[in-house]
């Protein structure tokens, strides 16, 4: 018997977890950005702005066509800018 993957529900759960984790990370990045402003570190400011944009744009990249299994969905997590939580 094969399991049926309800992709819409999987996306909803995945993005709910992502948005919760993103909120924490954006707060941390805001602090890092303010520190970079204080030291006039424009390179770091640019890197932080790029990370924040990746986090903001990521949800739009997840569609029902972008994965077939939960493991494939999990592999789409933007781990270069946000740690994958153990609970997902």
JOQUI-V120308 format. One record per backbone hydrogen bond with DSSP energy under -0.5 kcal/mol. NH is the residue of the N-H (numbers start at 1). CO is the residue of the C=O. Records with the same first field share a line. If there is no record, write none. Layout:
# JOQUI-V120308
NH->CO  CO
This chain:
# JOQUI-V120308
5->3
6->4
7->5
10->6
11->7
12->8
13->9
14->10
15->11
16->12
17->13
18->14
19->15
20->16
21->17
22->18
23->19
24->20
25->21
26->22
27->23
28->24
29->25
30->26
31->27
32->28
33->29
34->30
35->31
36->32
37->33
38->34
39->35
40->37
41->36
42->40
45->41
46->42
47->43
48->44
49->45
50->46
51->47
52->48
53->49
54->50
55->51
56->52
57->53
58->54
60->57
61->58
62->59
63->61
66->63
67->64
73->69
74->70
75->71
76->72  73
77->74
79->77
81->78
82->78
88->85
